[in-house]
């Protein structure tokens, strides 16, 4: 899972576009970032890949009113609607965007990014695959619920890591524990999202960064069993982190936002 998954950006800024908060060019610019222009295959009515702006416009014309995020991992297909072929694509990518709207407008979009060029002068090409998916609305996780789960999982992880004496495991392990206490925030959310979404997303991103180094060997005398115990202590936090991202990126669709 990326710290800022492309599907999350598609969901957040796609929802802002569909709600009329931003023009198409602005939404596409925020989604693409520093990538090369994104292309989308499988857009209804199109036999060749098209640009992201045309794809989003076509979805709106078909009756799509919003997008939601899926961040699945093996054993936890969070928010995937099926069929199995689509779920497999999303599991390989670790992410997907799924449409919300009128009956018969259920589509899933999965990104595939490839890097081109030399180190220091590389560019990223992103190709989205759009396919029909099962029309199964997936309520939640909602923002307040996900924020509470994340806070509880973080508290439990800190207790478990302290009990496992992570602070004695080397510099990376100490950063793992210290990183969970940070409170700074500079996350910008798309128009139409509540401010709370920014706070939750910032916390989830920060925890994601901690999780990426939690199991690494960093020169300390740490055994495979100790690494396994550390990762086991963080597993519930990893799931809560994914659920928080799903809720925060899709918060504009919540009926009663706080």
Secondary structure, 3 states (H helix, E strand, C coil): CCCCCHHHHHHHHHHHHHCCCCCHHHHHHHHHCCCCCCEEECCCCCCCCEEHHHHHHHHHHHCEEEEEEECCECCECCCCCCCHHHHHHHHHHCCEEEEEECCCCCEEEEEEEEEECCCCCCEEEEEEEEEECCCCCCCCCCHHHHHHHHHHHHHHHHHHHHHCCHHHCCHHHHHHHHHCCCCCCCCCCCCCCCHHHHHHHHHHHHHHHHHHHHCCCCCCCCCHHHHHHHHHHHHHHHHHHHHHHHHHHCHHHCCCCC
